[in-house]
Amino acid sequence: MVTHDQVMEALRQVVDPELGINIVDLGLIYNVDVQDGDVRVTMTMTTPGCPLVGNLLGMADMVIRQTVPGVTTVEVELVWDPPWDPTRMSEAAKIQLGLIK
């Protein structure tokens, strides 16, 4: 059985190449819904003009399919509401970017 935690752990493998931080710690993942083997991820980008949108969405889809046993379908939906802001980042990401000590 596929779990929320398995999907989140898989998504930690997707790293924003500009920032060097995974998309979970960046706070880009808004929701993960798992129903049997069907996975639906709702995520955003740091800015609407992010040139890596296609790459990050594709990597998220691929890493879930390749690393989470039992997955039958994956849907990664890009949303802009609510807009992303730095408060969504994990403490580790904020430290890595020098936002907090």
C-alpha positions in Angstrom: 0.0 0.0 0.0 1.3 3.4 -1.0 1.6 5.9 1.8 1.8 9.7 2.1 5.1 9.5 3.8 6.6 7.3 1.0 5.6 9.9 -1.6 6.9 12.8 0.5 10.2 11.0 0.9 10.4 10.4 -2.8 9.8 14.0 -3.5 12.7 15.0 -1.3 14.9 13.6 -4.1 13.8 16.4 -6.4 16.2 19.3 -6.0 15.7 22.8 -7.4 19.0 23.1 -9.3 19.1 26.9 -8.8 18.8 26.7 -5.0 20.2 23.2 -4.3 17.3 22.5 -2.0 14.6 19.8 -2.4 11.1 20.8 -3.3 9.6 19.5 0.0 11.9 21.6 2.1 11.3 24.6 -0.2 7.6 24.3 0.7 6.6 23.7 -2.9 4.4 20.7 -2.1 1.0 21.8 -1.0 -0.8 18.5 -0.9 -0.2 14.8 -1.5 -3.3 12.6 -1.8 -2.9 8.8 -2.0 -5.8 6.5 -2.8 -4.6 2.9 -3.2 -1.9 3.2 -5.9 -3.2 6.5 -7.3 -1.1 9.5 -6.3 -2.0 13.2 -6.8 0.4 15.9 -5.9 -0.5 19.6 -5.7 2.6 21.8 -5.9 3.7 25.3 -6.9 6.8 27.1 -7.9 8.6 30.0 -6.1 7.6 32.4 -9.0 5.2 32.1 -11.9 8.0 32.8 -14.3 10.2 29.9 -13.0 12.0 28.5 -16.1 12.2 25.0 -14.4 8.5 24.4 -14.1 8.4 21.6 -16.7 11.6 20.0 -15.3 10.5 20.0 -11.7 7.0 18.7 -12.5 8.5 15.9 -14.7 11.1 15.0 -12.0 8.4 14.8 -9.3 6.3 12.4 -11.5 9.3 10.3 -12.4 10.7 9.9 -8.9 7.4 8.8 -7.5 6.9 6.2 -10.2 10.4 4.9 -9.9 10.9 4.8 -6.2 7.5 4.2 -4.5 6.3 0.6 -4.8 2.7 0.0 -5.7 2.1 3.3 -7.5 -0.3 2.9 -10.5 -0.9 6.5 -11.5 0.6 9.8 -10.7 -0.8 13.3 -11.3 1.2 16.3 -10.5 -0.8 19.5 -10.6 0.7 22.9 -10.6 -1.2 25.6 -8.7 -0.6 29.3 -8.0 -3.1 29.8 -5.2 -2.1 30.3 -2.5 1.1 31.9 -3.8 4.4 30.5 -2.5 6.3 32.6 0.1 9.5 31.9 2.1 7.6 31.1 5.3 6.6 27.8 3.6 10.3 26.6 3.7 11.5 24.2 6.4 13.9 25.5 9.0 16.7 23.5 7.3 16.1 25.2 4.0 16.0 28.7 5.7 19.4 27.9 7.4 20.9 26.7 4.1 19.8 29.9 2.3 21.1 32.0 5.2 17.7 33.4 6.1 18.1 32.2 9.7 21.1 31.2 11.8 
